[in-house]
């Protein structure tokens, strides 16, 4: 009943034109809401959960992105940030972490909708039968072979690094962190014959990356680093960029409201009274 009421309010808000008006006012007043969204599993092999969306949901997400958002390759998002350019309304970049074999199908779906994405790979597990500890007990989900990653690249997607061994950079020493950063980059560049510019650190929380490793990542040659801490990417942001893990909301209407920045006032209100 509550979710029905919420869906009705969201629909009224959108279809009355209030949402578009609010967005325009925010844009005119200089507020920007760029997002980097993060997927983990796009599969029908296991039930949907906080890390998993079905192929049907993903298709609907792609339609929403094509019809209502400005999806850009990471290169373009980075260029806008670097040059201080004003991003168009509803600018979004799409990313994936880990090396599930289902990603090749997701990459083809994205290409069908002409949506570019970046896939962050833990290079040590590509082409292996490694099972991630958090997947123990779930139906077996194979890992991508290099041939699929090459196909994903040829479809127009970018490949970034997610370390070699999916290491927690919040706990490992600097020498090991350097190897994780440098070796994964080198492996990807050797295998794919393209420069690797982006890095997403595993586990993604604030505690999973030591601040002193950011200069290390830059020294190794990465131009941008990504967490999985949610939030909007602001034009003046440097350092580690936030990402919103999908499905942030299972309702696409609710997700649209969120990514367009229209719920920001609500989050701020909740923050003020200590609910966020
Ligand atoms: Zn990961």
py3Dmol code that shows the C-alpha trace and the ligand (Angstrom):
import py3Dmol

protein = """\
ATOM      1  CA  UNK A   1       0.000   0.000   0.000  1.00  0.00           C
ATOM      2  CA  UNK A   2       2.843   2.335   0.941  1.00  0.00           C
ATOM      3  CA  UNK A   3       4.778   1.552  -2.217  1.00  0.00           C
ATOM      4  CA  UNK A   4       1.589   2.078  -4.260  1.00  0.00           C
ATOM      5  CA  UNK A   5       1.146   5.510  -2.659  1.00  0.00           C
ATOM      6  CA  UNK A   6       4.789   6.334  -3.326  1.00  0.00           C
ATOM      7  CA  UNK A   7       4.534   5.216  -6.976  1.00  0.00           C
ATOM      8  CA  UNK A   8       1.391   7.335  -7.417  1.00  0.00           C
ATOM      9  CA  UNK A   9       3.080  10.427  -5.973  1.00  0.00           C
ATOM     10  CA  UNK A  10       6.144   9.883  -8.204  1.00  0.00           C
ATOM     11  CA  UNK A  11       3.950   9.446 -11.287  1.00  0.00           C
ATOM     12  CA  UNK A  12       1.907  12.555 -10.481  1.00  0.00           C
ATOM     13  CA  UNK A  13       5.073  14.524  -9.924  1.00  0.00           C
ATOM     14  CA  UNK A  14       6.547  13.461 -13.244  1.00  0.00           C
ATOM     15  CA  UNK A  15       3.481  13.607 -15.475  1.00  0.00           C
ATOM     16  CA  UNK A  16       2.155  16.898 -14.082  1.00  0.00           C
ATOM     17  CA  UNK A  17       5.292  18.575 -15.443  1.00  0.00           C
ATOM     18  CA  UNK A  18       6.476  19.518 -11.935  1.00  0.00           C
ATOM     19  CA  UNK A  19       9.555  17.351 -12.276  1.00  0.00           C
ATOM     20  CA  UNK A  20      10.675  18.978 -15.535  1.00  0.00           C
ATOM     21  CA  UNK A  21      10.081  22.416 -14.031  1.00  0.00           C
ATOM     22  CA  UNK A  22      12.094  21.614 -10.923  1.00  0.00           C
ATOM     23  CA  UNK A  23      14.942  20.266 -13.029  1.00  0.00           C
ATOM     24  CA  UNK A  24      15.037  23.357 -15.200  1.00  0.00           C
ATOM     25  CA  UNK A  25      15.044  25.686 -12.198  1.00  0.00           C
ATOM     26  CA  UNK A  26      17.879  23.688 -10.620  1.00  0.00           C
ATOM     27  CA  UNK A  27      19.867  23.811 -13.876  1.00  0.00           C
ATOM     28  CA  UNK A  28      19.347  27.567 -14.310  1.00  0.00           C
ATOM     29  CA  UNK A  29      20.450  28.144 -10.742  1.00  0.00           C
ATOM     30  CA  UNK A  30      23.717  26.364 -11.505  1.00  0.00           C
ATOM     31  CA  UNK A  31      23.059  22.990  -9.865  1.00  0.00           C
ATOM     32  CA  UNK A  32      24.420  19.944 -11.680  1.00  0.00           C
ATOM     33  CA  UNK A  33      23.558  16.288 -11.192  1.00  0.00           C
ATOM     34  CA  UNK A  34      25.954  14.039 -13.091  1.00  0.00           C
ATOM     35  CA  UNK A  35      25.959  10.371 -12.111  1.00  0.00           C
ATOM     36  CA  UNK A  36      28.131   7.342 -12.627  1.00  0.00           C
ATOM     37  CA  UNK A  37      26.024   4.222 -12.168  1.00  0.00           C
ATOM     38  CA  UNK A  38      27.526   0.890 -11.159  1.00  0.00           C
ATOM     39  CA  UNK A  39      26.291  -2.612 -12.037  1.00  0.00           C
ATOM     40  CA  UNK A  40      27.477  -5.902 -10.572  1.00  0.00           C
ATOM     41  CA  UNK A  41      25.315  -8.642 -12.022  1.00  0.00           C
ATOM     42  CA  UNK A  42      22.919  -8.591 -14.933  1.00  0.00           C
ATOM     43  CA  UNK A  43      21.557 -12.114 -14.970  1.00  0.00           C
ATOM     44  CA  UNK A  44      18.474 -14.284 -14.724  1.00  0.00           C
ATOM     45  CA  UNK A  45      20.476 -17.139 -13.195  1.00  0.00           C
ATOM     46  CA  UNK A  46      19.922 -15.951  -9.612  1.00  0.00           C
ATOM     47  CA  UNK A  47      17.101 -13.909  -8.016  1.00  0.00           C
ATOM     48  CA  UNK A  48      17.357 -10.116  -8.032  1.00  0.00           C
ATOM     49  CA  UNK A  49      18.993  -8.538  -4.975  1.00  0.00           C
ATOM     50  CA  UNK A  50      20.972  -5.420  -4.045  1.00  0.00           C
ATOM     51  CA  UNK A  51      23.742  -6.396  -6.499  1.00  0.00           C
ATOM     52  CA  UNK A  52      21.699  -8.181  -9.146  1.00  0.00           C
ATOM     53  CA  UNK A  53      19.286  -7.012 -11.820  1.00  0.00           C
ATOM     54  CA  UNK A  54      17.431  -9.214 -14.309  1.00  0.00           C
ATOM     55  CA  UNK A  55      18.040  -8.915 -18.051  1.00  0.00           C
ATOM     56  CA  UNK A  56      14.481  -7.598 -18.411  1.00  0.00           C
ATOM     57  CA  UNK A  57      15.080  -4.841 -15.830  1.00  0.00           C
ATOM     58  CA  UNK A  58      18.363  -4.008 -17.536  1.00  0.00           C
ATOM     59  CA  UNK A  59      16.657  -3.663 -20.916  1.00  0.00           C
ATOM     60  CA  UNK A  60      14.104  -1.269 -19.421  1.00  0.00           C
ATOM     61  CA  UNK A  61      16.955   0.655 -17.783  1.00  0.00           C
ATOM     62  CA  UNK A  62      18.669   0.966 -21.201  1.00  0.00           C
ATOM     63  CA  UNK A  63      15.441   2.278 -22.732  1.00  0.00           C
ATOM     64  CA  UNK A  64      15.155   4.854 -19.944  1.00  0.00           C
ATOM     65  CA  UNK A  65      18.781   5.889 -20.509  1.00  0.00           C
ATOM     66  CA  UNK A  66      18.350   6.160 -24.281  1.00  0.00           C
ATOM     67  CA  UNK A  67      15.089   8.084 -24.090  1.00  0.00           C
ATOM     68  CA  UNK A  68      15.557  10.338 -21.075  1.00  0.00           C
ATOM     69  CA  UNK A  69      19.272  10.685 -20.254  1.00  0.00           C
ATOM     70  CA  UNK A  70      22.512  11.853 -21.827  1.00  0.00           C
ATOM     71  CA  UNK A  71      24.761   8.793 -21.506  1.00  0.00           C
ATOM     72  CA  UNK A  72      28.410   9.589 -22.221  1.00  0.00           C
ATOM     73  CA  UNK A  73      31.595   7.529 -22.449  1.00  0.00           C
ATOM     74  CA  UNK A  74      33.935   7.920 -19.467  1.00  0.00           C
ATOM     75  CA  UNK A  75      36.369   9.822 -21.688  1.00  0.00           C
ATOM     76  CA  UNK A  76      33.754  12.501 -22.243  1.00  0.00           C
ATOM     77  CA  UNK A  77      32.713  12.717 -18.603  1.00  0.00           C
ATOM     78  CA  UNK A  78      36.369  13.052 -17.634  1.00  0.00           C
ATOM     79  CA  UNK A  79      36.959  15.728 -20.280  1.00  0.00           C
ATOM     80  CA  UNK A  80      34.012  17.751 -18.968  1.00  0.00           C
ATOM     81  CA  UNK A  81      35.352  17.522 -15.410  1.00  0.00           C
ATOM     82  CA  UNK A  82      38.902  18.283 -16.434  1.00  0.00           C
ATOM     83  CA  UNK A  83      38.029  21.302 -18.542  1.00  0.00           C
ATOM     84  CA  UNK A  84      35.388  22.597 -16.144  1.00  0.00           C
ATOM     85  CA  UNK A  85      32.744  22.312 -18.865  1.00  0.00           C
ATOM     86  CA  UNK A  86      29.074  22.545 -17.957  1.00  0.00           C
ATOM     87  CA  UNK A  87      27.543  19.096 -18.309  1.00  0.00           C
ATOM     88  CA  UNK A  88      24.192  18.842 -20.086  1.00  0.00           C
ATOM     89  CA  UNK A  89      21.225  17.930 -17.901  1.00  0.00           C
ATOM     90  CA  UNK A  90      20.928  14.266 -16.908  1.00  0.00           C
ATOM     91  CA  UNK A  91      24.483  13.289 -17.849  1.00  0.00           C
ATOM     92  CA  UNK A  92      25.228   9.696 -16.845  1.00  0.00           C
ATOM     93  CA  UNK A  93      28.137   7.265 -17.314  1.00  0.00           C
ATOM     94  CA  UNK A  94      27.521   3.511 -16.968  1.00  0.00           C
ATOM     95  CA  UNK A  95      30.039   1.172 -15.298  1.00  0.00           C
ATOM     96  CA  UNK A  96      30.358  -2.485 -14.239  1.00  0.00           C
ATOM     97  CA  UNK A  97      32.684  -4.059 -11.662  1.00  0.00           C
ATOM     98  CA  UNK A  98      34.129  -7.610 -11.645  1.00  0.00           C
ATOM     99  CA  UNK A  99      34.293 -10.076 -14.505  1.00  0.00           C
ATOM    100  CA  UNK A 100      31.019 -11.977 -14.728  1.00  0.00           C
ATOM    101  CA  UNK A 101      30.471 -13.642 -18.074  1.00  0.00           C
ATOM    102  CA  UNK A 102      26.964 -12.150 -18.269  1.00  0.00           C
ATOM    103  CA  UNK A 103      28.631  -8.810 -18.964  1.00  0.00           C
ATOM    104  CA  UNK A 104      29.203  -9.690 -22.597  1.00  0.00           C
ATOM    105  CA  UNK A 105      25.413  -9.984 -23.083  1.00  0.00           C
ATOM    106  CA  UNK A 106      24.911  -6.709 -21.175  1.00  0.00           C
ATOM    107  CA  UNK A 107      27.563  -5.093 -23.407  1.00  0.00           C
ATOM    108  CA  UNK A 108      25.657  -6.225 -26.509  1.00  0.00           C
ATOM    109  CA  UNK A 109      22.361  -4.891 -25.096  1.00  0.00           C
ATOM    110  CA  UNK A 110      24.044  -1.554 -24.373  1.00  0.00           C
ATOM    111  CA  UNK A 111      25.478  -1.440 -27.898  1.00  0.00           C
ATOM    112  CA  UNK A 112      22.010  -2.164 -29.306  1.00  0.00           C
ATOM    113  CA  UNK A 113      20.754   0.983 -27.535  1.00  0.00           C
ATOM    114  CA  UNK A 114      23.928   2.883 -28.529  1.00  0.00           C
ATOM    115  CA  UNK A 115      24.923   3.336 -24.896  1.00  0.00           C
ATOM    116  CA  UNK A 116      28.647   3.320 -24.032  1.00  0.00           C
ATOM    117  CA  UNK A 117      29.912   1.789 -20.767  1.00  0.00           C
ATOM    118  CA  UNK A 118      33.126   1.066 -18.857  1.00  0.00           C
ATOM    119  CA  UNK A 119      33.862  -2.381 -17.408  1.00  0.00           C
ATOM    120  CA  UNK A 120      36.329  -2.626 -14.499  1.00  0.00           C
ATOM    121  CA  UNK A 121      38.151  -5.967 -14.502  1.00  0.00           C
ATOM    122  CA  UNK A 122      40.087  -7.775 -11.757  1.00  0.00           C
ATOM    123  CA  UNK A 123      42.620  -9.116 -14.264  1.00  0.00           C
ATOM    124  CA  UNK A 124      43.784 -12.113 -12.231  1.00  0.00           C
ATOM    125  CA  UNK A 125      40.364 -13.774 -12.498  1.00  0.00           C
ATOM    126  CA  UNK A 126      39.595 -13.222 -16.185  1.00  0.00           C
ATOM    127  CA  UNK A 127      39.379 -16.573 -17.973  1.00  0.00           C
ATOM    128  CA  UNK A 128      39.538 -18.541 -14.696  1.00  0.00           C
ATOM    129  CA  UNK A 129      36.952 -20.505 -12.730  1.00  0.00           C
ATOM    130  CA  UNK A 130      37.499 -18.358  -9.630  1.00  0.00           C
ATOM    131  CA  UNK A 131      34.383 -17.880  -7.473  1.00  0.00           C
ATOM    132  CA  UNK A 132      34.219 -14.607  -5.532  1.00  0.00           C
ATOM    133  CA  UNK A 133      33.743 -15.229  -1.795  1.00  0.00           C
ATOM    134  CA  UNK A 134      30.450 -13.296  -1.740  1.00  0.00           C
ATOM    135  CA  UNK A 135      29.096 -15.617  -4.454  1.00  0.00           C
ATOM    136  CA  UNK A 136      29.748 -18.810  -2.485  1.00  0.00           C
ATOM    137  CA  UNK A 137      26.510 -20.750  -2.224  1.00  0.00           C
ATOM    138  CA  UNK A 138      24.947 -19.040  -5.250  1.00  0.00           C
ATOM    139  CA  UNK A 139      24.476 -20.696  -8.612  1.00  0.00           C
ATOM    140  CA  UNK A 140      27.839 -20.784 -10.391  1.00  0.00           C
ATOM    141  CA  UNK A 141      28.466 -17.652 -12.453  1.00  0.00           C
ATOM    142  CA  UNK A 142      31.384 -18.090 -14.879  1.00  0.00           C
ATOM    143  CA  UNK A 143      34.001 -15.396 -15.525  1.00  0.00           C
ATOM    144  CA  UNK A 144      34.641 -13.635 -18.799  1.00  0.00           C
ATOM    145  CA  UNK A 145      37.347 -14.965 -21.113  1.00  0.00           C
ATOM    146  CA  UNK A 146      39.654 -12.411 -22.790  1.00  0.00           C
ATOM    147  CA  UNK A 147      37.937 -13.028 -26.148  1.00  0.00           C
ATOM    148  CA  UNK A 148      34.651 -11.684 -24.718  1.00  0.00           C
ATOM    149  CA  UNK A 149      36.392  -8.634 -23.262  1.00  0.00           C
ATOM    150  CA  UNK A 150      37.880  -7.940 -26.693  1.00  0.00           C
ATOM    151  CA  UNK A 151      34.388  -8.187 -28.174  1.00  0.00           C
ATOM    152  CA  UNK A 152      33.064  -5.764 -25.525  1.00  0.00           C
ATOM    153  CA  UNK A 153      35.822  -3.349 -26.461  1.00  0.00           C
ATOM    154  CA  UNK A 154      35.046  -3.690 -30.163  1.00  0.00           C
ATOM    155  CA  UNK A 155      31.396  -2.834 -29.368  1.00  0.00           C
ATOM    156  CA  UNK A 156      32.648   0.593 -28.244  1.00  0.00           C
ATOM    157  CA  UNK A 157      32.974   0.022 -24.503  1.00  0.00           C
ATOM    158  CA  UNK A 158      35.980   0.942 -22.389  1.00  0.00           C
ATOM    159  CA  UNK A 159      37.831  -1.400 -20.065  1.00  0.00           C
ATOM    160  CA  UNK A 160      39.262  -0.202 -16.756  1.00  0.00           C
ATOM    161  CA  UNK A 161      41.162  -1.831 -13.909  1.00  0.00           C
ATOM    162  CA  UNK A 162      39.689  -3.289 -10.720  1.00  0.00           C
ATOM    163  CA  UNK A 163      43.137  -4.492  -9.445  1.00  0.00           C
ATOM    164  CA  UNK A 164      44.591  -7.959 -10.130  1.00  0.00           C
ATOM    165  CA  UNK A 165      43.201  -9.963  -7.194  1.00  0.00           C
ATOM    166  CA  UNK A 166      40.238  -7.822  -6.131  1.00  0.00           C
ATOM    167  CA  UNK A 167      42.406  -6.619  -3.235  1.00  0.00           C
ATOM    168  CA  UNK A 168      41.126  -4.417  -0.434  1.00  0.00           C
ATOM    169  CA  UNK A 169      43.263  -1.283  -0.806  1.00  0.00           C
ATOM    170  CA  UNK A 170      42.183  -0.181   2.636  1.00  0.00           C
ATOM    171  CA  UNK A 171      44.322  -2.836   4.290  1.00  0.00           C
ATOM    172  CA  UNK A 172      47.213  -3.897   2.042  1.00  0.00           C
ATOM    173  CA  UNK A 173      50.662  -2.244   2.243  1.00  0.00           C
ATOM    174  CA  UNK A 174      51.851   0.311  -0.318  1.00  0.00           C
ATOM    175  CA  UNK A 175      54.214  -2.004  -2.231  1.00  0.00           C
ATOM    176  CA  UNK A 176      51.431  -4.531  -2.777  1.00  0.00           C
ATOM    177  CA  UNK A 177      48.954  -1.788  -3.679  1.00  0.00           C
ATOM    178  CA  UNK A 178      51.369  -0.496  -6.301  1.00  0.00           C
ATOM    179  CA  UNK A 179      51.639  -3.973  -7.828  1.00  0.00           C
ATOM    180  CA  UNK A 180      47.839  -4.354  -7.892  1.00  0.00           C
ATOM    181  CA  UNK A 181      47.498  -0.987  -9.621  1.00  0.00           C
ATOM    182  CA  UNK A 182      50.389  -1.335 -12.072  1.00  0.00           C
ATOM    183  CA  UNK A 183      50.152  -5.037 -12.975  1.00  0.00           C
ATOM    184  CA  UNK A 184      46.436  -4.942 -13.751  1.00  0.00           C
ATOM    185  CA  UNK A 185      46.951  -1.900 -15.970  1.00  0.00           C
ATOM    186  CA  UNK A 186      49.818  -3.556 -17.821  1.00  0.00           C
ATOM    187  CA  UNK A 187      47.918  -6.830 -18.322  1.00  0.00           C
ATOM    188  CA  UNK A 188      44.892  -4.994 -19.738  1.00  0.00           C
ATOM    189  CA  UNK A 189      47.043  -2.864 -22.025  1.00  0.00           C
ATOM    190  CA  UNK A 190      49.030  -5.876 -23.267  1.00  0.00           C
ATOM    191  CA  UNK A 191      45.905  -7.941 -23.875  1.00  0.00           C
ATOM    192  CA  UNK A 192      43.695  -5.217 -25.335  1.00  0.00           C
ATOM    193  CA  UNK A 193      46.250  -2.903 -26.972  1.00  0.00           C
ATOM    194  CA  UNK A 194      44.585   0.249 -25.598  1.00  0.00           C
ATOM    195  CA  UNK A 195      45.635   2.654 -22.852  1.00  0.00           C
ATOM    196  CA  UNK A 196      43.823   1.972 -19.574  1.00  0.00           C
ATOM    197  CA  UNK A 197      42.869   5.280 -17.955  1.00  0.00           C
ATOM    198  CA  UNK A 198      40.324   4.419 -15.283  1.00  0.00           C
ATOM    199  CA  UNK A 199      40.524   2.546 -11.997  1.00  0.00           C
ATOM    200  CA  UNK A 200      37.748   1.429  -9.640  1.00  0.00           C
ATOM    201  CA  UNK A 201      38.879   0.142  -6.271  1.00  0.00           C
ATOM    202  CA  UNK A 202      37.367  -3.133  -5.015  1.00  0.00           C
ATOM    203  CA  UNK A 203      34.641  -3.192  -2.338  1.00  0.00           C
ATOM    204  CA  UNK A 204      34.147   0.526  -2.980  1.00  0.00           C
ATOM    205  CA  UNK A 205      33.543   1.806   0.566  1.00  0.00           C
ATOM    206  CA  UNK A 206      35.385   4.784   2.078  1.00  0.00           C
ATOM    207  CA  UNK A 207      37.367   2.363   4.248  1.00  0.00           C
ATOM    208  CA  UNK A 208      38.509   0.286   1.254  1.00  0.00           C
ATOM    209  CA  UNK A 209      40.998   2.809  -0.138  1.00  0.00           C
ATOM    210  CA  UNK A 210      43.763   4.647   1.692  1.00  0.00           C
ATOM    211  CA  UNK A 211      43.981   8.323   0.680  1.00  0.00           C
ATOM    212  CA  UNK A 212      47.752   7.996   0.132  1.00  0.00           C
ATOM    213  CA  UNK A 213      47.082   5.479  -2.651  1.00  0.00           C
ATOM    214  CA  UNK A 214      45.471   8.115  -4.842  1.00  0.00           C
ATOM    215  CA  UNK A 215      48.844   9.695  -5.767  1.00  0.00           C
ATOM    216  CA  UNK A 216      50.108   6.148  -6.335  1.00  0.00           C
ATOM    217  CA  UNK A 217      47.287   5.467  -8.782  1.00  0.00           C
ATOM    218  CA  UNK A 218      48.071   8.725 -10.584  1.00  0.00           C
ATOM    219  CA  UNK A 219      51.774   7.887 -10.691  1.00  0.00           C
ATOM    220  CA  UNK A 220      51.004   4.497 -12.222  1.00  0.00           C
ATOM    221  CA  UNK A 221      49.060   6.333 -14.935  1.00  0.00           C
ATOM    222  CA  UNK A 222      45.370   6.313 -14.028  1.00  0.00           C
ATOM    223  CA  UNK A 223      43.510   9.520 -14.805  1.00  0.00           C
ATOM    224  CA  UNK A 224      40.443   8.888 -12.661  1.00  0.00           C
ATOM    225  CA  UNK A 225      39.559   6.659  -9.691  1.00  0.00           C
ATOM    226  CA  UNK A 226      36.096   5.501  -8.716  1.00  0.00           C
ATOM    227  CA  UNK A 227      34.561   4.336  -5.450  1.00  0.00           C
ATOM    228  CA  UNK A 228      31.152   2.772  -4.864  1.00  0.00           C
ATOM    229  CA  UNK A 229      30.168   5.517  -2.424  1.00  0.00           C
ATOM    230  CA  UNK A 230      26.938   6.962  -3.741  1.00  0.00           C
ATOM    231  CA  UNK A 231      26.549  10.584  -4.746  1.00  0.00           C
ATOM    232  CA  UNK A 232      26.441  12.971  -7.687  1.00  0.00           C
ATOM    233  CA  UNK A 233      29.594  13.884  -9.607  1.00  0.00           C
ATOM    234  CA  UNK A 234      30.047  17.639  -9.334  1.00  0.00           C
ATOM    235  CA  UNK A 235      31.852  19.597 -12.082  1.00  0.00           C
ATOM    236  CA  UNK A 236      34.613  20.719  -9.717  1.00  0.00           C
ATOM    237  CA  UNK A 237      35.263  17.234  -8.298  1.00  0.00           C
ATOM    238  CA  UNK A 238      38.805  15.829  -8.297  1.00  0.00           C
ATOM    239  CA  UNK A 239      40.265  12.702  -6.753  1.00  0.00           C
ATOM    240  CA  UNK A 240      37.933   9.792  -6.183  1.00  0.00           C
ATOM    241  CA  UNK A 241      34.604   9.971  -7.956  1.00  0.00           C
ATOM    242  CA  UNK A 242      31.397   8.523  -6.450  1.00  0.00           C
ATOM    243  CA  UNK A 243      29.140   5.973  -8.122  1.00  0.00           C
ATOM    244  CA  UNK A 244      25.553   4.888  -7.463  1.00  0.00           C
ATOM    245  CA  UNK A 245      25.204   1.101  -7.233  1.00  0.00           C
ATOM    246  CA  UNK A 246      22.270  -0.265  -9.221  1.00  0.00           C
ATOM    247  CA  UNK A 247      19.463  -0.970  -8.730  1.00  0.00           C
ATOM    248  CA  UNK A 248      19.410   2.150  -6.548  1.00  0.00           C
ATOM    249  CA  UNK A 249      15.636   1.907  -6.823  1.00  0.00           C
ATOM    250  CA  UNK A 250      13.917  -1.033  -8.443  1.00  0.00           C
ATOM    251  CA  UNK A 251      11.213   1.281  -9.767  1.00  0.00           C
ATOM    252  CA  UNK A 252      12.565   2.961 -12.892  1.00  0.00           C
ATOM    253  CA  UNK A 253      10.366   5.979 -12.283  1.00  0.00           C
ATOM    254  CA  UNK A 254      11.876   6.375  -8.830  1.00  0.00           C
ATOM    255  CA  UNK A 255      15.348   5.856 -10.298  1.00  0.00           C
ATOM    256  CA  UNK A 256      14.675   8.545 -12.906  1.00  0.00           C
ATOM    257  CA  UNK A 257      13.668  10.969 -10.146  1.00  0.00           C
ATOM    258  CA  UNK A 258      16.840  10.145  -8.261  1.00  0.00           C
ATOM    259  CA  UNK A 259      19.265  10.421 -11.206  1.00  0.00           C
ATOM    260  CA  UNK A 260      17.697  13.657 -12.403  1.00  0.00           C
ATOM    261  CA  UNK A 261      18.482  15.235  -9.007  1.00  0.00           C
ATOM    262  CA  UNK A 262      14.800  15.825  -8.267  1.00  0.00           C
ATOM    263  CA  UNK A 263      14.991  14.021  -4.914  1.00  0.00           C
ATOM    264  CA  UNK A 264      18.024  15.965  -3.751  1.00  0.00           C
ATOM    265  CA  UNK A 265      15.960  18.364  -1.633  1.00  0.00           C
ATOM    266  CA  UNK A 266      14.413  15.324   0.078  1.00  0.00           C
ATOM    267  CA  UNK A 267      17.842  13.795   0.825  1.00  0.00           C
ATOM    268  CA  UNK A 268      19.025  17.142   2.184  1.00  0.00           C
ATOM    269  CA  UNK A 269      15.954  17.423   4.393  1.00  0.00           C
ATOM    270  CA  UNK A 270      16.541  13.895   5.719  1.00  0.00           C
ATOM    271  CA  UNK A 271      20.230  14.690   6.311  1.00  0.00           C
ATOM    272  CA  UNK A 272      19.277  17.795   8.292  1.00  0.00           C
ATOM    273  CA  UNK A 273      17.142  15.798  10.698  1.00  0.00           C
ATOM    274  CA  UNK A 274      19.739  13.030  10.947  1.00  0.00           C
ATOM    275  CA  UNK A 275      17.889  10.361   8.975  1.00  0.00           C
ATOM    276  CA  UNK A 276      20.676   9.939   6.374  1.00  0.00           C
TER     277      UNK A 276
END
"""
ligand_1 = """\
1
ZN
Zn 34.464 -5.734 -7.313
"""
view = py3Dmol.view(width=600, height=400)
view.addModel(protein, "pdb")
view.setStyle({"model": 0}, {"cartoon": {"style": "trace"}})
view.addModel(ligand_1, "xyz")
view.setStyle({"model": 1}, {"stick": {}})
view.zoomTo()
view.show()
